[in-house]
Amino acid sequence: MLARLTRIAVFVLPLITVVIAQPDFPGAPSQAPIGGLGLLAAAGGALAIKKLLDKHKK
């Protein structure tokens, strides 16, 4: 019985280290600059307001 337990321990212990060894989490993705996006949204809003005002003048 002791030989059987020893044999199981010899085969199982190396497998446990493989299962436990997990890679690290990936790093944060690189972020794109969105500074120009605010200007683009402001220009779009200004254009929409201009078109709305021109429509009401007619």
C-alpha positions in Angstrom: 0.0 0.0 0.0 2.9 2.4 0.8 4.5 1.7 -2.5 1.2 2.5 -4.3 0.9 5.8 -2.5 4.5 6.6 -3.2 4.0 5.9 -6.9 0.9 8.1 -7.0 2.7 10.9 -5.2 5.6 10.7 -7.7 3.3 11.0 -10.7 0.9 13.6 -9.2 3.3 16.1 -7.6 5.0 17.2 -10.9 1.5 17.6 -12.5 0.4 19.9 -9.7 3.3 22.3 -10.5 2.3 22.4 -14.1 -1.3 23.1 -13.3 -0.5 25.8 -10.8 2.1 27.6 -13.0 -0.1 30.1 -14.9 1.2 33.0 -17.0 0.9 36.6 -15.8 -2.0 38.8 -16.9 -1.4 40.7 -20.1 -0.4 44.3 -19.8 -2.7 47.2 -20.5 -3.3 47.9 -24.2 -1.8 51.0 -25.7 -4.2 53.9 -25.6 -4.9 56.1 -28.7 -4.9 59.9 -28.2 -8.4 61.3 -28.4 -7.6 65.0 -28.1 -8.7 65.7 -31.6 -11.9 63.8 -31.1 -13.2 66.6 -28.8 -12.5 69.2 -31.4 -14.2 67.1 -34.0 -17.3 66.7 -31.8 -17.4 70.5 -31.1 -17.1 71.3 -34.8 -20.0 68.8 -35.5 -22.1 70.4 -32.8 -21.4 73.9 -34.1 -22.3 72.8 -37.7 -25.6 71.2 -36.4 -26.5 74.4 -34.6 -25.7 76.5 -37.6 -27.9 74.3 -39.9 -30.7 74.4 -37.3 -30.5 78.2 -37.1 -30.4 78.6 -40.9 -33.4 76.3 -41.2 -35.4 78.4 -38.8 -34.5 81.7 -40.6 -36.1 80.5 -43.8 
